[in-house]
């Protein structure tokens, strides 16, 4: 092996683990953000709001 290839292989092997961690974390964060978006959509849709009983107006 040439002297240039040795540091390149070491750098490549050292950078593999952080790259995999970044990929896994980005998937987890994307999944979490999607769930948060769906939850906020449910809240704003009004499914969880109480039903208000409004009596009809009496005309004079």
N, C-alpha and C positions, 0 to 999 in steps of 0.2 A: 504494500500500500504506500501511496505517496504521502508525504507529510501534510498535504493540504486536505486529503480525504479524511484523515483521522479527526481533526477538529470539527469538520462538517458532520460526520456521523455522530459525534458526541453531542453537538448542538441539536441535531435532529432528534436524537433519542431523548434529550432533556426537554425538548419543546413538545413532545407528543402528549405527555400527561396533562399539562395545562390546557392544551388545545381540546382534549377530550372533556375535561372539566367544564370548559367554556361551552361546549356544545350541549352537554347534559344540562347545565344550569340554564342555558337559554331556552331549551325545550320546557323545563320546569316553570320558568318565569312566564313563558308564553301561555302555558296551560293555566297557570294561576290567574293571569290577566283575563283570559277568556272566561273563566268561571266568575271572576269579579264582574265582568261586563254583563253576563247573563243574570247574575244576582241583582245588579242595579236595574236592569231592564224589568225584572219582575216587580221590583219595588215601585218603579215609575209607571208601570202599567196599571197598577191600582188593584191587583188581585188581593193584596193583603190589607187594603184599607177597609175600615168598617163601613157598613151600609148605613147611610143616614136616613132616618124616617122624617120626611118633610110632609107636613099636613097641607092640604090644598087651601088656597086663600079663599076667604069668605068675601063675597062681593056685597057692597052696601046698597 
